[in-house]
Amino acid sequence: MALLPDSQPADVESDAEIKHTKTAADFKIWAVMANLIFAGGYGDIHPGNHYHWCEKGRLIPYIAYQNDVPAAIAAILDNNGVTSLEFVATLKEYRCKGLARAVCHTAVRNAFINGAKIITTRAFHPASLLYQSLGFKIFY
């Protein structure tokens, strides 16, 4: 699936606070959530050892907070303007509240503001419906 700058979605309404994780402390929160959701808590992404991805601008992670609780995550992987939307997940107790859509919208919007030429993602149904709602198109 891919999204071009001229296909960006309209603003997404959400009461979530979306935070771009710029500090090591914020990245640790993001990494712990990613590990919890994707790896059952196993430390695939190390909060200290992998923070350099953020410092170099290759990984641009975001967290959606619901009532001051980190509830959903997403990230942009950037390779000189050719980017991908990755690590999209929501904690089980916060699903179906639009948090993944809100955090993805912010990540996508900021990626284009910062010069992305295209954003890709990989998804199967039903996750692909989220990306289609953000303007991503399926390419075979």
Secondary structure as GFF3:
##gff-version 3
##sequence-region A 1 140
A	DSSP	beta_strand	2	3	.	.	.	ID=ss1
A	DSSP	three_ten_helix	5	7	.	.	.	ID=ss2
A	DSSP	beta_strand	17	20	.	.	.	ID=ss3
A	DSSP	alpha_helix	24	39	.	.	.	ID=ss4
A	DSSP	alpha_helix	51	55	.	.	.	ID=ss5
A	DSSP	beta_strand	59	66	.	.	.	ID=ss6
A	DSSP	beta_strand	69	79	.	.	.	ID=ss7
A	DSSP	beta_strand	82	90	.	.	.	ID=ss8
A	DSSP	three_ten_helix	92	94	.	.	.	ID=ss9
A	DSSP	alpha_helix	99	113	.	.	.	ID=ss10
A	DSSP	beta_strand	118	120	.	.	.	ID=ss11
A	DSSP	alpha_helix	127	133	.	.	.	ID=ss12
###
